[in-house]
Amino acid sequence: METETLFADEVIEKLVDERNLIVFNDDVNTFDFVIESLIKVCKHEPIQAEQCTYIIHFNGKCEVKSGSYDELASMCTALLERGISAEIH
C-alpha cells in the first residue's frame, strides 16, 4: 500500500513539472520560416514541423514541445527572438 502511494506521488509530481511550449499564429511569419524555426530551435523533424505549422495556422496555436520549464525556456526565448509568438504553459 505504501509503495502505491509513493508511486502516485511521483507520477503527480512529474505531471505537474511537465510544461508545454505553445506557438501562436500571426500574420507576419511565413510557413517556411516557422517550419525552419521549429526544426532549428525545437529539433523537430521536417514533417513534424510542417504539421505543427498547419495546426498553428488553422487552430491559432499548437503545443510544439513538452518538457520541464528549464528545457523549454531557451527554446521559447529563441522563438521569441525570431519574432514568433510563444509561451510556456
Order of alpha helices (4+ residues) and beta strands (2+ residues): alpha-beta-alpha-alpha-beta-alpha-beta
